[in-house]
Amino acid sequence: MKTAIVVFCGLMGAVVSAADPAPVITGEAFGACRRVAEVPRAATCLQLVGTTLFCGADHGIYVFDVSKPQEPRLRGVAQGVGKPRQLVHQDGYVYVATRETGLWVVDARDLDHPKVLTRFDTIELATGIDVAGDVLFVGQRQNGVEFIDISDPAHPAHIRVEKTSESQSVVYRDGWLYSGDWGRGEITTIDAHDMRTVRKVNLTDLKGHGDGVALFGKWLFAATGHHYHDRTKPQEETFGKGHALEILDVSNPTQPVPVSRVAFDPFYVIGNDFWTPRPSADGKTVFVADTHNGLYAVDYAVPEQPRRIGHLLLPPDASTKAGLPGKCVSYVAVGQGVVYFTALEYGLGVVEASRAQPATVPKGVLPKNADFRIDYPTAPTSRFSAWQPQTRAQARGAAACGDYLYAACGAAGLYALTLAEDGTLREVKRFAPAFSGDVKVKGNRLYSAEGLDGFAIYDISDPLAPKELQRCRDLGVAANCALWVWAPKGKYYVVSNRENGYIWLNEALKPVFKYSRCPGWDRYLADDVVGEGLMAMSHANTGFSWIDQSGAKPKARLASPNRGGGLNGNSCVFRGGRLLRVFGSSLQYLEPGEMEKPKEPWPGVKLTPVGKKGSNPRGQPVWDGANRLVLTARIDRKVWLVDITDEKAPRTLWEEAVPGQPDAALYFKGRVVVPCGYQGVLVERVARQ
C-alpha cells in the first residue's frame, strides 16, 4: 500500500487554493487530485454522459466538456434551481432532485446555454432519481418512489407512487427498479415494467443504513452508512459501523442475493448522509463516496472477497464541524482514467485513477404506459367525501372564510369551494395563480404561497374576486420559491420554500429574520402565536424552539434540547392560551415560553389507538376550539379524531387510512377538512354536533 499527499495543479489555471488542505490519498487506486475552480463549494451531484459532465452545486447545474478527462472545461451554467441532491440526464434534459423544492427540469440541449425549463411539485423530499424512456423515478423517503411521466419534459405529470420504507436512491434496468431504503437498511425491488401494474416484489436486508445503489452486469452495489444492523450485538459494537459497500447478485432480478461486504472506517454524525457507489467498466472496480469518510476504491475481482484499494480523504478545516474525519464527499462519477467527485465545503474534484473507465449501463426494456394515471379513490365507507380539481394536482392547503373554503391545489392553482346541501364540496371559482402551495385567511385578507411567483396577499372583501395588494418575489434566498405560508397575529408573515428554513417578512414584505433547525418536510411551525407573540417551532428529531415576535425583530430561543418525537410532530394553539405539542404519540401542554431541562423531557399524555388493530395517533394537530383534536400524518397516510375533553385522558374516537398524503386539517361548517394530495380535499360527510 502506498501513502501520498498529492495535489495536481496548473491545469487551466484552476488550482487548489492555499486555504484547502491537500487531499490525503492512500492505497494504489488514486493519483494526483485537483479542484475545479469554477464550481461553488456546495457541490452535491454528478453525471457523466459521453464527454459531458453535469454537476449540481449550490443552486446551479454546471456543464463541462471532459473530452480531455483531466481538464474539465466549463461550457454553460443553468442557475436558479433548488439545491441539487441528485440528477440524471436523458435526451438533452437534466432532471434534478432538489429535496425540499421538488423536481426541476433543465433544458441542456444547447450545452453552452442550459436553462431551467420547469419545476414539478413532487409529493415530498425529492432525493433519489433515475430515468428510463418516458418515466422518471424519484425516491422520496418514507413516501416511497414517485413515478412521473416526462414524455413532455416541460410538463411532467404524476403517474403514481409506490410506498417503501425510506427511498433515498433508485436505479432502473429492464423493467426492474431498485430502491435503496435508508433507516431499515434494505433494497426494495419494484416491478416497473408497466405503469398500470407497478408493485413491490421483494425486500432484501442490508447491514447498514441503505442509500446509494448502482448496477453493472449481474451485480447490484449498495453503499450504506451509519450503524451496523445486528440486533444480536450490543449497540456499542454496531454504532457508526454501517459504512460499507455491499455487493448483491441480481442474476434473478426479483431476488437480489447478498454476496459480500467491505467495511469502511466507522464514525457517526447525523445530517450529511451521502453514500454513492459507481462501478468502472473494467468489471472489477467500484468507486464509493462515503460522506465525511471521503472517497474509496474497491476491488471486487473476487466478488466474495472485495477489498479496499484506495482512499481519498479531504482533511477537515475551519469550515468543518469539529470531530468529523473530513469534508463530506457527496457524489462520484467515473471517467476515463479519472474519477470526478463532489464535496461540501470543497466543490468539484478530479482525481487520477488508472482503473477508471466510464460504464454505460443500458436501460434495456423500457416502462410501458407512461400515460397511465392511477386513481386515488375515496371509499364509499369513508367518513370523508373528496373534491378534486379538474387539472390533476395535489391539494396542499386550505383555509375557511365564511361560506367559502379556499383550496391551494399546487399546479392546479387556487380555488373557492362551497359546501353543497348533500355535504360535498363544490367548485365555485378558480383564481388566477398558476401555482398555489398553501393558503391562509385572516380577516378580509388571503395569503397565498405561489411558488416561483412568490408570496401574495389579496383583498377578499369580495370573496370571489380577490384583488392583489402585495407580492414578494424575493425571499432573500437563492431559489425564490414560496411553498408554505403563515399569517400569525401580529406584524409578521412567515413564508417557507421548505429548503432554507422559515422566513419572517415585515408588513412591507421585506425579509427580516430567517430560522432553520429542522430537517424533513412537515409544517413545523405552529398555526399561530401564544402569549406575547410567541410562535412555536418543532424540529422533527432535533428539539423545539420559541420564536419571539414581540420585539423589533423576531428572536429564537431553543427551548427543548432533547431529541426525539419523530418526523410528524408539530404543535397548535390550545385552550387556556397554552400550546399543545404532539411529541411522538403523546400530547404535551406547554405554557408560553416554557423551557425544558436537558435530559428531563416535558411530561406527556399517551395517545392510544382505536381497538387492538389501531395505530398510535401522531402528526400535525389542529384543535377545534372545544373538545376535539384532529391529527394528520402524511407518512402514515392516516387521520385521527381525538376527544380531548379530559386532557389527562384523551380518547381516540376514530382512525382512517387514506390513499393520499394528508396535510394540516381545518374545520369548516362543523366538519373536518383535510387537504390530501392527489386524493383531493376531504370533507366529513356528516357534520359533528
C-alpha positions as CSV (number, residue, x, y, z in Angstrom):
1,M,0.0,0.0,0.0
2,K,1.3,3.4,-0.8
3,T,0.6,6.6,1.0
4,A,0.7,10.0,-0.7
5,I,-0.5,13.6,-0.2
6,V,-0.8,14.9,-3.7
7,V,-2.3,17.9,-5.4
8,F,-2.4,18.3,-9.2
9,C,-2.2,22.0,-10.1
10,G,-1.8,24.1,-13.1
11,L,-4.5,22.8,-15.5
12,M,-6.4,25.7,-17.0
13,G,-5.1,27.8,-14.1
14,A,-7.6,26.1,-11.8
15,V,-5.7,25.2,-8.6
16,V,-6.5,24.2,-5.1
17,S,-6.3,27.4,-3.0
18,A,-3.9,27.8,-0.2
19,A,-6.9,27.5,2.2
20,D,-7.6,23.9,1.1
21,P,-5.6,21.3,2.9
22,A,-4.1,18.8,0.4
23,P,-6.2,15.6,0.0
24,V,-4.8,12.7,1.9
25,I,-4.5,9.7,-0.5
26,T,-3.7,6.2,0.5
27,G,-3.6,2.9,-1.5
28,E,-2.8,2.1,-5.1
29,A,-6.0,3.3,-6.8
30,F,-5.7,7.1,-6.9
31,G,-3.1,9.5,-8.2
32,A,-3.0,13.3,-8.5
33,C,-6.0,15.3,-7.4
34,R,-7.2,18.8,-8.2
35,R,-10.2,21.0,-7.5
36,V,-12.1,22.6,-10.4
37,A,-12.3,26.3,-9.5
38,E,-15.5,27.1,-11.5
39,V,-17.8,25.1,-9.3
40,P,-19.1,26.5,-5.9
41,R,-18.0,24.7,-2.8
42,A,-21.5,23.4,-2.0
43,A,-21.4,20.7,-4.7
44,T,-23.6,17.6,-4.4
45,C,-24.1,15.5,-7.5
46,L,-22.8,14.5,-10.9
47,Q,-23.5,12.5,-14.1
48,L,-21.1,11.8,-16.9
49,V,-22.7,11.4,-20.3
50,G,-20.2,10.7,-23.0
51,T,-17.7,13.6,-22.9
52,T,-20.1,15.9,-21.0
53,L,-20.1,16.1,-17.2
54,F,-23.2,17.6,-15.4
55,C,-22.5,18.9,-11.9
56,G,-25.1,20.1,-9.4
57,A,-23.7,22.7,-7.0
58,D,-25.3,25.4,-4.8
59,H,-28.3,26.4,-6.9
60,G,-27.0,25.7,-10.3
61,I,-26.3,23.0,-12.9
62,Y,-22.8,23.3,-14.4
63,V,-22.0,21.7,-17.7
64,F,-18.4,20.7,-18.6
65,D,-16.7,19.3,-21.6
66,V,-14.4,16.5,-20.5
67,S,-13.1,15.3,-23.8
68,K,-9.8,15.9,-22.0
69,P,-10.8,13.9,-18.9
70,Q,-8.3,15.6,-16.5
71,E,-9.2,19.1,-17.8
72,P,-12.9,19.8,-17.4
73,R,-13.8,22.9,-19.5
74,L,-16.9,24.8,-18.4
75,R,-19.4,25.3,-21.2
76,G,-22.5,26.6,-19.5
77,V,-24.4,27.1,-16.3
78,A,-28.2,27.0,-15.5
79,Q,-28.8,29.0,-12.4
80,G,-31.9,29.2,-10.2
81,V,-32.8,25.6,-9.3
82,G,-33.3,24.3,-5.8
83,K,-30.3,22.8,-4.0
84,P,-29.5,19.7,-6.2
85,R,-29.3,16.4,-4.4
86,Q,-29.1,14.0,-7.4
87,L,-29.5,14.5,-11.1
88,V,-30.0,12.4,-14.2
89,H,-29.7,13.2,-17.9
90,Q,-31.7,11.9,-20.9
91,D,-32.1,13.2,-24.4
92,G,-30.8,16.7,-23.7
93,Y,-32.7,17.3,-20.5
94,V,-31.3,17.2,-17.0
95,Y,-33.8,16.2,-14.2
96,V,-32.7,17.4,-10.8
97,A,-34.0,16.1,-7.5
98,T,-33.7,19.0,-5.0
99,R,-35.2,17.5,-1.8
100,E,-37.5,20.2,-0.3
101,T,-38.2,22.1,-3.6
102,G,-39.0,19.0,-5.6
103,L,-38.0,18.2,-9.2
104,W,-36.5,20.7,-11.6
105,V,-36.1,20.2,-15.3
106,V,-33.1,21.8,-17.1
107,D,-33.1,22.1,-20.9
108,A,-29.5,21.3,-21.8
109,R,-29.9,20.6,-25.5
110,D,-27.6,23.6,-26.0
111,L,-24.7,22.7,-23.7
112,D,-23.4,26.2,-23.8
113,H,-26.7,27.8,-22.8
114,P,-28.6,25.4,-20.4
115,K,-31.7,26.9,-18.9
116,V,-34.4,26.0,-16.3
117,L,-37.4,24.7,-18.1
118,T,-39.8,24.0,-15.2
119,R,-40.3,22.9,-11.6
120,F,-42.5,20.0,-10.6
121,D,-44.1,19.7,-7.2
122,T,-43.1,16.2,-6.0
123,I,-45.0,14.5,-3.2
124,E,-42.3,15.1,-0.7
125,L,-38.5,15.3,-0.5
126,A,-37.1,14.6,-3.9
127,T,-33.9,12.7,-3.3
128,G,-33.1,9.7,-5.4
129,I,-33.6,9.8,-9.2
130,D,-33.4,7.7,-12.3
131,V,-35.0,7.8,-15.8
132,A,-36.0,5.3,-18.4
133,G,-37.8,6.3,-21.6
134,D,-40.9,8.4,-20.7
135,V,-40.8,7.6,-17.0
136,L,-38.8,9.3,-14.2
137,F,-38.4,7.6,-10.9
138,V,-38.0,9.9,-7.8
139,G,-37.3,8.4,-4.4
140,Q,-39.0,10.4,-1.6
141,R,-38.1,9.0,1.8
142,Q,-40.9,7.2,3.7
143,N,-43.4,8.2,1.0
144,G,-41.6,5.9,-1.4
145,V,-40.9,6.3,-5.1
146,E,-43.0,8.6,-7.3
147,F,-43.4,7.7,-11.0
148,I,-43.6,10.7,-13.3
149,D,-44.5,10.9,-16.9
150,I,-41.8,13.0,-18.8
151,S,-42.9,12.3,-22.3
152,D,-43.2,16.1,-22.5
153,P,-40.3,17.3,-20.3
154,A,-41.8,20.8,-20.0
155,H,-44.9,19.3,-18.4
156,P,-44.0,16.4,-16.0
157,A,-47.1,14.6,-14.8
158,H,-47.7,12.4,-11.8
159,I,-48.4,8.7,-12.6
160,R,-48.5,7.0,-9.2
161,V,-46.4,6.4,-6.1
162,E,-45.2,3.1,-4.6
163,K,-44.5,3.3,-0.9
164,T,-41.2,2.0,0.5
165,S,-39.6,2.2,3.9
166,E,-37.4,5.2,3.1
167,S,-36.3,5.6,-0.5
168,Q,-33.0,7.6,-0.9
169,S,-31.7,6.4,-4.3
170,V,-33.1,4.4,-7.2
171,V,-31.8,2.6,-10.2
172,Y,-33.7,1.0,-13.1
173,R,-32.9,-1.7,-15.6
174,D,-35.1,-4.0,-17.8
175,G,-38.3,-3.2,-16.0
176,W,-37.0,-3.6,-12.5
177,L,-36.4,-0.7,-10.2
178,Y,-34.2,-1.0,-7.1
179,S,-34.7,1.5,-4.2
180,G,-32.0,1.9,-1.5
181,D,-34.1,2.4,1.6
182,W,-32.3,4.2,4.5
183,G,-33.3,3.6,8.1
184,R,-34.4,0.0,7.9
185,G,-31.4,-0.8,5.7
186,E,-32.9,-2.6,2.8
187,I,-33.2,-2.8,-1.0
188,T,-36.8,-2.7,-2.3
189,T,-37.3,-4.4,-5.7
190,I,-40.2,-3.0,-7.7
191,D,-41.7,-4.4,-10.8
192,A,-41.8,-1.3,-13.1
193,H,-42.4,-2.9,-16.4
194,D,-45.9,-1.4,-16.8
195,M,-47.2,1.7,-15.0
196,R,-50.6,0.1,-14.7
197,T,-49.2,-2.8,-12.6
198,V,-46.3,-1.4,-10.5
199,R,-45.8,-3.5,-7.4
200,K,-43.2,-4.3,-4.8
201,V,-41.8,-7.8,-5.3
202,N,-39.0,-8.2,-2.7
203,L,-37.2,-6.7,0.3
204,T,-33.5,-7.5,0.8
205,D,-31.8,-6.7,4.1
206,L,-28.6,-4.7,4.1
207,K,-26.1,-4.5,7.0
208,G,-26.1,-0.7,7.1
209,H,-28.5,2.2,6.5
210,G,-29.4,1.9,2.8
211,D,-28.8,4.6,0.4
212,G,-26.8,4.7,-2.9
213,V,-27.4,1.9,-5.5
214,A,-25.8,1.1,-8.8
215,L,-25.9,-1.8,-11.4
216,F,-23.3,-3.3,-13.5
217,G,-23.6,-6.7,-15.1
218,K,-25.2,-9.1,-12.7
219,W,-24.1,-7.0,-9.7
220,L,-26.1,-4.6,-7.6
221,F,-23.9,-2.3,-5.5
222,A,-25.3,-0.7,-2.4
223,A,-23.4,2.0,-0.4
224,T,-24.5,2.1,3.2
225,G,-23.8,4.1,6.3
226,H,-24.4,4.9,10.0
227,H,-25.0,1.8,12.1
228,Y,-24.3,-1.9,11.5
229,H,-27.6,-3.8,11.6
230,D,-27.2,-6.7,14.0
231,R,-29.7,-6.8,16.9
232,T,-27.9,-9.7,18.5
233,K,-25.0,-7.4,19.4
234,P,-24.9,-4.5,21.9
235,Q,-25.2,-1.0,20.5
236,E,-21.7,0.0,21.3
237,E,-20.4,-2.8,18.9
238,T,-22.6,-1.6,16.0
239,F,-22.7,2.2,16.5
240,G,-21.2,4.0,13.5
241,K,-20.1,0.8,11.8
242,G,-22.6,0.7,9.0
243,H,-20.3,2.4,6.5
244,A,-19.6,-0.1,3.7
245,L,-20.1,-1.3,0.2
246,E,-22.4,-4.3,-0.1
247,I,-22.5,-6.4,-3.3
248,L,-25.6,-8.3,-4.3
249,D,-26.2,-10.8,-7.2
250,V,-29.2,-9.9,-9.3
251,S,-28.9,-12.7,-11.8
252,N,-32.5,-13.2,-10.7
253,P,-33.6,-9.6,-10.8
254,T,-36.6,-10.2,-8.5
255,Q,-34.4,-11.6,-5.7
256,P,-31.1,-9.8,-5.0
257,V,-28.8,-12.1,-3.1
258,P,-26.2,-10.6,-0.8
259,V,-22.7,-11.8,-1.7
260,S,-20.2,-9.8,0.3
261,R,-19.5,-6.6,2.1
262,V,-16.4,-4.4,2.5
263,A,-16.3,-2.1,5.5
264,F,-15.2,1.5,5.6
265,D,-14.0,3.5,8.5
266,P,-16.6,3.7,11.3
267,F,-17.9,7.1,12.5
268,Y,-21.3,8.6,13.1
269,V,-22.8,12.0,12.5
270,I,-26.4,12.7,11.5
271,G,-27.0,15.2,8.7
272,N,-24.9,14.8,5.6
273,D,-26.0,11.4,4.5
274,F,-24.3,10.9,1.1
275,W,-23.4,7.3,0.1
276,T,-22.9,6.6,-3.6
277,P,-21.3,3.7,-5.5
278,R,-20.3,3.9,-9.1
279,P,-18.7,1.0,-11.0
280,S,-15.9,1.1,-13.5
281,A,-16.3,-0.6,-16.9
282,D,-13.2,-2.7,-16.1
283,G,-15.6,-5.0,-14.3
284,K,-13.6,-5.3,-11.1
285,T,-13.6,-1.8,-9.5
286,V,-16.2,0.3,-7.7
287,F,-15.7,3.9,-6.5
288,V,-17.7,4.9,-3.5
289,A,-18.5,8.3,-2.0
290,D,-18.9,7.8,1.8
291,T,-19.8,11.2,3.1
292,H,-17.2,12.5,5.7
293,N,-15.1,9.4,5.2
294,G,-14.3,10.6,1.7
295,L,-13.8,8.5,-1.5
296,Y,-13.0,4.8,-1.6
297,A,-11.9,2.5,-4.4
298,V,-12.9,-1.2,-4.0
299,D,-11.6,-4.2,-6.0
300,Y,-14.3,-6.9,-6.5
301,A,-12.5,-9.1,-9.0
302,V,-13.3,-11.8,-6.5
303,P,-16.8,-10.8,-5.6
304,E,-16.9,-12.8,-2.5
305,Q,-13.8,-11.1,-1.2
306,P,-13.9,-7.4,-2.1
307,R,-11.1,-5.3,-0.8
308,R,-10.3,-1.6,-0.4
309,I,-7.5,-0.5,-2.7
310,G,-7.7,3.3,-2.4
311,H,-8.9,6.1,-0.2
312,L,-9.1,9.8,-0.7
313,L,-9.8,12.0,2.4
314,L,-10.4,15.7,2.2
315,P,-9.0,16.9,5.6
316,P,-11.2,19.0,7.8
317,D,-10.5,22.7,8.1
318,A,-12.0,25.6,9.9
319,S,-15.3,25.2,8.0
320,T,-15.7,21.6,9.0
321,K,-17.7,20.6,12.1
322,A,-15.4,19.5,14.9
323,G,-14.9,15.8,15.3
324,L,-15.5,14.8,11.7
325,P,-12.9,12.8,9.8
326,G,-13.0,15.0,6.8
327,K,-15.1,17.1,4.4
328,C,-18.2,15.5,3.1
329,V,-17.7,13.8,-0.3
330,S,-21.2,13.8,-1.8
331,Y,-21.1,12.1,-5.2
332,V,-18.9,10.3,-7.7
333,A,-18.8,9.8,-11.5
334,V,-16.3,7.5,-13.3
335,G,-14.4,9.0,-16.2
336,Q,-11.6,7.7,-18.5
337,G,-8.6,7.4,-16.2
338,V,-10.1,9.8,-13.7
339,V,-12.8,9.9,-11.1
340,Y,-14.9,13.0,-10.6
341,F,-16.3,13.7,-7.2
342,T,-18.3,16.5,-5.5
343,A,-17.8,17.5,-1.9
344,L,-19.4,20.0,0.5
345,E,-17.0,22.9,1.5
346,Y,-14.9,21.9,-1.5
347,G,-16.7,21.7,-4.8
348,L,-15.8,19.6,-7.8
349,G,-12.7,17.4,-7.7
350,V,-10.8,15.4,-10.3
351,V,-8.5,12.5,-9.2
352,E,-6.4,10.3,-11.4
353,A,-7.5,6.6,-11.3
354,S,-5.9,4.2,-13.7
355,R,-8.7,1.7,-13.2
356,A,-11.4,4.2,-14.0
357,Q,-13.4,3.5,-17.2
358,P,-16.8,5.1,-17.9
359,A,-19.5,2.4,-17.5
360,T,-22.6,2.7,-19.7
361,V,-25.5,0.6,-18.3
362,P,-28.3,0.3,-20.9
363,K,-31.8,0.7,-19.5
364,G,-32.9,-2.3,-21.6
365,V,-36.7,-2.8,-21.6
366,L,-38.4,0.5,-21.1
367,P,-41.5,1.0,-18.9
368,K,-44.9,0.8,-20.7
369,N,-48.0,3.0,-20.4
370,A,-46.4,6.2,-19.1
371,D,-49.7,7.9,-19.9
372,F,-51.4,5.9,-17.2
373,R,-52.7,7.9,-14.2
374,I,-53.6,6.0,-11.0
375,D,-56.8,7.0,-9.3
376,Y,-56.9,7.9,-5.6
377,P,-60.5,7.0,-4.7
378,T,-62.3,7.8,-1.6
379,A,-64.1,4.6,-0.4
380,P,-67.9,4.7,0.0
381,T,-67.3,3.6,3.6
382,S,-65.1,6.6,4.3
383,R,-66.0,9.3,6.8
384,F,-65.0,11.7,4.0
385,S,-66.0,12.7,0.6
386,A,-63.4,14.2,-1.7
387,W,-63.3,17.1,-4.2
388,Q,-60.6,17.1,-6.8
389,P,-59.6,19.9,-9.2
390,Q,-60.1,19.1,-12.9
391,T,-56.4,19.5,-13.5
392,R,-54.5,16.7,-11.8
393,A,-52.6,18.2,-8.9
394,Q,-52.1,18.0,-5.2
395,A,-54.3,19.6,-2.6
396,R,-51.7,21.2,-0.4
397,G,-53.5,23.5,1.9
398,A,-56.9,25.0,2.7
399,A,-58.4,27.9,4.6
400,A,-62.0,28.8,5.5
401,C,-63.7,32.2,5.2
402,G,-67.4,32.5,5.8
403,D,-69.3,30.3,3.3
404,Y,-66.2,29.6,1.3
405,L,-63.3,27.2,1.5
406,Y,-60.1,28.3,-0.3
407,A,-58.1,25.3,-1.6
408,A,-54.4,25.6,-2.6
409,C,-54.0,22.8,-5.2
410,G,-50.4,23.2,-6.3
411,A,-50.0,23.3,-10.1
412,A,-53.8,23.4,-10.5
413,G,-54.0,26.8,-8.7
414,L,-56.3,28.3,-6.1
415,Y,-60.0,27.5,-5.8
416,A,-63.0,28.7,-3.9
417,L,-65.3,25.9,-2.8
418,T,-68.6,25.8,-1.0
419,L,-70.4,23.1,0.9
420,A,-73.4,21.7,-1.0
421,E,-76.6,20.5,0.6
422,D,-75.5,16.9,0.3
423,G,-72.4,17.7,2.3
424,T,-69.9,17.5,-0.5
425,L,-67.6,20.3,-1.7
426,R,-68.4,22.1,-5.0
427,E,-66.2,24.3,-7.0
428,V,-67.3,27.9,-7.3
429,K,-64.4,29.6,-8.9
430,R,-60.7,29.0,-9.9
431,F,-58.5,32.0,-9.4
432,A,-55.5,33.3,-11.4
433,P,-52.4,31.9,-9.7
434,A,-50.7,29.2,-11.9
435,F,-49.5,27.6,-8.6
436,S,-50.6,27.8,-5.0
437,G,-48.8,25.6,-2.5
438,D,-50.5,26.9,0.6
439,V,-53.2,29.4,1.6
440,K,-54.2,31.2,4.8
441,V,-57.0,33.7,5.6
442,K,-57.1,36.4,8.2
443,G,-60.0,38.9,8.2
444,N,-60.5,40.1,4.7
445,R,-57.0,39.1,3.6
446,L,-56.0,36.0,1.8
447,Y,-52.3,34.9,1.8
448,S,-51.1,32.5,-0.9
449,A,-47.7,30.8,-1.5
450,E,-47.3,30.8,-5.2
451,G,-44.1,29.0,-5.9
452,L,-41.8,30.8,-8.3
453,D,-44.2,33.8,-8.4
454,G,-43.6,34.3,-4.7
455,F,-45.9,35.2,-1.7
456,A,-49.0,37.2,-2.5
457,I,-51.6,39.0,-0.3
458,Y,-55.1,39.5,-1.7
459,D,-58.1,41.6,-0.5
460,I,-61.1,39.3,-0.4
461,S,-63.7,41.8,0.7
462,D,-65.5,40.3,-2.3
463,P,-64.6,36.6,-1.6
464,L,-65.0,35.6,-5.3
465,A,-63.0,38.5,-6.7
466,P,-59.6,38.7,-4.9
467,K,-57.6,41.8,-5.6
468,E,-53.8,41.6,-5.3
469,L,-52.5,44.0,-2.7
470,Q,-48.8,43.0,-2.3
471,R,-46.4,40.4,-3.6
472,C,-42.9,39.4,-2.5
473,R,-40.8,37.6,-5.1
474,D,-37.5,38.0,-3.3
475,L,-37.4,35.9,-0.2
476,G,-33.7,36.6,0.4
477,V,-32.7,33.1,-0.6
478,A,-31.2,31.7,-3.8
479,A,-34.2,29.8,-5.0
480,N,-37.2,32.1,-4.5
481,C,-39.9,29.5,-4.3
482,A,-42.8,30.2,-1.9
483,L,-44.4,26.9,-0.9
484,W,-45.8,27.4,2.6
485,V,-47.2,30.5,4.4
486,W,-48.4,31.5,7.9
487,A,-50.2,34.7,8.9
488,P,-50.0,34.7,12.7
489,K,-51.4,37.5,14.9
490,G,-49.0,40.5,14.9
491,K,-46.9,42.3,12.4
492,Y,-45.2,39.5,10.6
493,Y,-45.9,36.9,7.9
494,V,-43.9,33.7,7.6
495,V,-43.0,32.0,4.3
496,S,-41.0,28.9,3.6
497,N,-39.6,27.3,0.5
498,R,-39.1,24.2,2.6
499,E,-35.3,24.4,1.8
500,N,-33.8,27.5,3.5
501,G,-35.9,27.4,6.7
502,Y,-38.6,29.8,7.6
503,I,-38.5,33.5,6.6
504,W,-40.2,36.2,8.5
505,L,-41.5,39.1,6.4
506,N,-42.5,42.5,7.8
507,E,-45.6,44.4,6.7
508,A,-43.7,45.8,3.7
509,L,-42.9,42.1,2.7
510,K,-39.2,42.5,3.4
511,P,-37.3,39.5,4.9
512,V,-36.2,40.4,8.4
513,F,-35.5,37.1,10.0
514,K,-34.7,33.5,9.0
515,Y,-34.7,30.4,11.2
516,S,-33.9,26.8,10.3
517,R,-33.1,24.0,12.6
518,C,-35.2,21.1,11.3
519,P,-34.7,18.5,8.6
520,G,-37.7,16.9,6.9
521,W,-40.8,18.3,5.4
522,D,-43.8,18.9,7.6
523,R,-45.1,22.3,8.7
524,Y,-43.1,22.5,11.9
525,L,-44.4,26.0,12.8
526,A,-47.5,26.2,15.0
527,D,-50.6,27.6,13.5
528,D,-50.5,30.9,15.5
529,V,-48.8,32.7,18.4
530,V,-49.4,32.1,22.1
531,G,-48.7,34.5,25.0
532,E,-46.9,37.7,24.0
533,G,-46.2,36.9,20.4
534,L,-44.5,33.5,20.8
535,M,-44.6,31.1,17.9
536,A,-43.5,27.5,18.4
537,M,-41.3,25.5,16.1
538,S,-40.8,21.8,16.3
539,H,-37.5,20.5,14.8
540,A,-38.6,17.0,13.9
541,N,-35.9,14.9,15.7
542,T,-33.7,17.8,16.9
543,G,-35.6,19.8,19.5
544,F,-38.1,22.7,19.9
545,S,-37.9,26.5,19.8
546,W,-39.9,29.5,20.7
547,I,-39.8,32.4,18.2
548,D,-40.4,35.7,20.0
549,Q,-42.2,38.1,17.6
550,S,-43.0,40.8,20.2
551,G,-39.9,43.0,19.6
552,A,-38.4,45.0,16.8
553,K,-37.1,41.8,15.2
554,P,-38.0,38.1,15.8
555,K,-35.7,36.2,18.1
556,A,-35.4,32.4,18.5
557,R,-34.8,30.5,21.7
558,L,-34.1,26.8,21.8
559,A,-36.5,25.5,24.4
560,S,-36.0,21.8,24.1
561,P,-32.6,20.4,23.6
562,N,-33.9,16.8,23.9
563,R,-34.1,14.9,20.6
564,G,-36.9,12.7,19.6
565,G,-40.6,12.9,18.6
566,G,-40.2,11.7,15.1
567,L,-40.8,13.4,11.8
568,N,-44.5,14.0,12.2
569,G,-44.6,16.1,15.4
570,N,-46.0,19.7,15.5
571,S,-48.0,22.0,17.8
572,C,-51.1,24.2,17.8
573,V,-52.7,26.9,19.9
574,F,-54.7,25.3,22.7
575,R,-57.2,26.2,25.3
576,G,-56.2,28.5,28.1
577,G,-53.7,30.3,26.0
578,R,-51.4,27.3,26.0
579,L,-49.6,25.4,23.3
580,L,-50.4,21.7,22.6
581,R,-47.4,19.8,21.2
582,V,-47.5,16.4,19.6
583,F,-44.4,14.5,20.7
584,G,-44.3,11.0,19.2
585,S,-47.7,9.6,20.2
586,S,-48.0,11.8,23.3
587,L,-49.5,15.2,24.0
588,Q,-47.6,17.9,25.9
589,Y,-49.3,21.0,27.3
590,L,-46.9,24.0,27.4
591,E,-47.2,27.4,28.9
592,P,-46.0,30.2,26.6
593,G,-42.2,30.4,26.7
594,E,-41.8,27.3,28.9
595,M,-38.3,25.8,28.8
596,E,-37.3,22.2,29.0
597,K,-34.3,20.9,31.0
598,P,-31.6,18.8,29.4
599,K,-32.3,15.1,30.0
600,E,-35.7,15.9,31.6
601,P,-38.3,15.8,28.8
602,W,-41.6,17.5,29.3
603,P,-44.2,15.1,30.6
604,G,-46.6,13.8,28.0
605,V,-50.0,12.1,27.9
606,K,-50.0,9.0,25.8
607,L,-52.4,8.8,22.9
608,T,-53.9,5.3,22.5
609,P,-55.2,3.6,19.3
610,V,-58.7,2.7,18.5
611,G,-59.1,-1.0,19.2
612,K,-56.4,-3.7,19.1
613,K,-55.5,-3.2,15.4
614,G,-55.3,0.6,15.5
615,S,-52.1,2.6,15.3
616,N,-50.8,5.2,17.7
617,P,-52.1,8.6,16.7
618,R,-49.4,11.2,15.8
619,G,-48.8,14.0,13.4
620,Q,-49.9,17.6,12.9
621,P,-52.6,18.7,15.4
622,V,-55.5,21.0,14.8
623,W,-57.8,21.9,17.7
624,D,-61.4,22.8,17.1
625,G,-61.7,25.3,19.9
626,A,-63.7,22.9,22.0
627,N,-63.1,19.3,22.8
628,R,-61.8,17.7,19.6
629,L,-58.3,17.4,18.1
630,V,-57.6,16.2,14.6
631,L,-54.2,14.7,13.8
632,T,-52.9,14.1,10.3
633,A,-49.7,12.1,9.3
634,R,-48.5,12.4,5.7
635,I,-46.1,9.5,6.0
636,D,-48.6,7.2,7.7
637,R,-51.4,8.4,5.4
638,K,-53.8,8.5,8.3
639,V,-56.2,10.8,10.0
640,W,-57.3,10.6,13.7
641,L,-60.0,12.3,15.7
642,V,-59.3,12.6,19.4
643,D,-61.7,13.6,22.2
644,I,-59.7,15.9,24.5
645,T,-62.4,16.8,26.9
646,D,-60.3,15.3,29.6
647,E,-56.7,16.5,28.9
648,K,-55.2,13.8,31.1
649,A,-57.1,11.0,29.4
650,P,-57.5,11.9,25.7
651,R,-59.7,9.3,23.8
652,T,-59.1,8.4,20.2
653,L,-62.6,8.3,18.5
654,W,-61.6,7.1,15.1
655,E,-58.8,6.5,12.7
656,E,-58.9,6.5,8.9
657,A,-56.3,5.4,6.4
658,V,-56.4,7.4,3.2
659,P,-54.7,6.9,-0.2
660,G,-53.4,10.4,-0.4
661,Q,-51.0,12.4,1.7
662,P,-53.0,14.2,4.4
663,D,-51.7,17.7,5.3
664,A,-52.7,20.1,8.1
665,A,-56.5,19.8,8.7
666,L,-59.0,22.6,9.5
667,Y,-62.7,22.9,10.4
668,F,-65.4,24.2,8.1
669,K,-69.0,24.4,9.0
670,G,-68.7,21.8,11.7
671,R,-66.8,19.4,9.5
672,V,-63.2,18.3,9.4
673,V,-61.5,19.2,6.2
674,V,-58.2,17.6,5.1
675,P,-56.1,18.6,2.1
676,C,-54.9,15.2,0.9
677,G,-52.6,15.4,-2.0
678,Y,-53.8,13.7,-5.2
679,Q,-56.8,12.4,-3.4
680,G,-58.1,16.0,-3.3
681,V,-59.7,18.0,-0.5
682,L,-61.5,15.7,2.0
683,V,-64.6,16.8,4.0
684,E,-66.5,14.9,6.6
685,R,-69.7,13.5,5.2
686,V,-71.6,14.3,8.4
687,A,-71.3,17.5,10.4
688,R,-70.3,17.0,14.1
689,Q,-72.7,18.3,16.7
